[in-house]
């Protein structure tokens, strides 16, 4: 953790103190970005829109890529039909995950990411 950005270290310590499980504190993709020096917010401290958009886009693209060869061969759907279903699946997943992350943030009484000090010397 010492190689993570200062704001991320502060957030992780805050979540640890609140009793947040490790899997919720630091997902694998976030740990990779933090190791690269990119200070993205942990999902529990991000806002609803950020979580809904990032998780929805990731899920929708993954869903579309997986469904194109599977359903494209079995069901006579056009590519637009598969793309539309991927967008709908991504939107629904994003909204649900945004709501779940917001509920977990409230459950653990965590502050918003933007309210944390950014670790820069004044």
Steps between C-alpha positions, in 0.01 A plus 500: 500500500788752544533532121137612463418872469458678835126560458447132424697396810283734708182352350615142553589568863164668556316202353713256700416687820129487408517120463452482124606157363817495286312398184283815521789729592733422212372318188776356274465759221522784751813349661664487157415864430627603845829318441533701181458818707147578381290619794155373404245477777410165651147400394360552850615862506406585142168661424196324359554634146869400491422148617198459272691623196826313555343170604222523243735570209737221605215251540322605180813469286588164654141377457493609137834339417392171659148499357594582142658162423262305725161643409602630160541142381200348679236770474449700182565838663657783314813658641290801600274275706797359687648849544166626629469214747858564616419869557185412691682237709782745571258776601304273733813350653656844543195643677471197729870505587489876555215451746682214675821703535300797634326275755834353611650849531214599729517174692865557589446877540775588253562850363503591133833473315510873425479584871826318579826698507699440184834458679680790332714728710357850521 
